[in-house]
Amino acid sequence: MRIRSGPLALVAVASVVLAALWLNSCSSGASARSGPVDADRAMGHARAMVAFGPRPSGSPALLRNRDYIRDQLKALGLPAHEQNWDHFFGHDKKKLRLHNVWTEIPGQDPTNGPILIVAAHYDTKLCSGHDKPTSNFEFVGAIDGAGGSAVLLELARVLKSRKSVPNVWLVWFDGEESRTFEWDTSHAQSLVGSRYFVETMQKDKTRFPKGMARRVGAMVLLDLIGSKNPKVDRDLASNSTLLGLFEKVATETLGRTRKQGWFSYESPIEDDHYFFKQNGIKVIDLIDFHYRVPKTPDNPNAPTHPDYQAWWHTADDNLAAMDPASLKVIGDLLWFAMPELEKQVFQVMK
Ligand SMILES: [Zn+2]
C-alpha cells in the first residue's frame, strides 16, 4: 500500500501535536474489555507463515502459505475457495500464477443475503533481484503480510461460532505488494489480487445479479497488523461512517483512544480496499502505517517517533517486532464492532 497523495511531511506537523497529546495520556482505559480472539492462536498462525520465509507472489513459499490457510479453514469445517490466474508483471517481464483464498461463514441467507467482507493480503514484498542494492534484503513480512492474515484465520474461528445475520466472507489476497520496489500507481504490478477478486465477482451473475455493491454492505481491510504499541490510523480513503463506528468501539470498548494515537494520524491510503471503493462498496482500512516508515536517504522526510518502531518494508519487519496482544486487539476490535457493522451491512439491501 502507499499514501495516495500529499507527502509524509505534510502530516508531520499535525503529528507532533498529536504525539504530545499522546504522551500526556498514555494510561489505557480502565473499562477495556477482552473479546474472544486468542492472542496465542493468532501469533501461532503468524509464526507459521513467517517460517515459510519471504513470500512474494509466484514463490513456492507463498504456495505453502496458501496451503496453510486452506488447511486451517478445512480444520475449522469452513470451505476454502480459491481463485487462480496468471498475471503478467511488466517490471521483470514475468508471468506468474496468483492465488486468492477465501471462505464464507454463512448468515441467514447465504444465497441472496448481504455480505460483509473482511480481508488482508498474504503475499510479501519482493525484496530481491532489484537494480538498487538497498532494495535487496531478507524480508519475511511479519507485520506486512502475516499479521493481518493471521488475525483473519483467528477471526474465522471466532466468527464461525457467532450467530451472524449477514454472510461473512474472509479473503486472503495475493499480489498486493508492488512488484517494482517503488509503488506502482498503474496497478499493473500492485493491488493485483484484490482487483482480480472484484472484477471476477462483478462478472458472477449468480452471486451478484445486480453487481457487488448491491450485496456487499461493507469491506474491512486489515493491513500492517501486529506491531508492538499498535494503533489504527485514520485512512482518509475509508468510509467516514465506518471510521466513526470503529473508533467508537476502540474508545468505548477497548479503551484505545485518539489521545493514545488511535484513529489520529490522517492520510489517504491506497490499498486493497481501492477497487471495492471504486465499485461503490463502503470500505475501511484498519492500518498502522504512520511513523512506521523509516527515515532513509530515499525518504528523508518520513516522520518518526520514539514510541513507534519504523519497520515498514525493511528487514526489521520480523517476529521480534510483533506483539501477540496487538493481533488480539485488532481481532477484538472487529468482533466488538460486529453488531453495529451488521446494521451498516444490512443497509445495502434497502
Ligand atoms: Zn507492504
Residues whose N, C-alpha, C, O or C-beta is under 5 A from the ligand:
A	BS01	ZN	M1 K125 D144
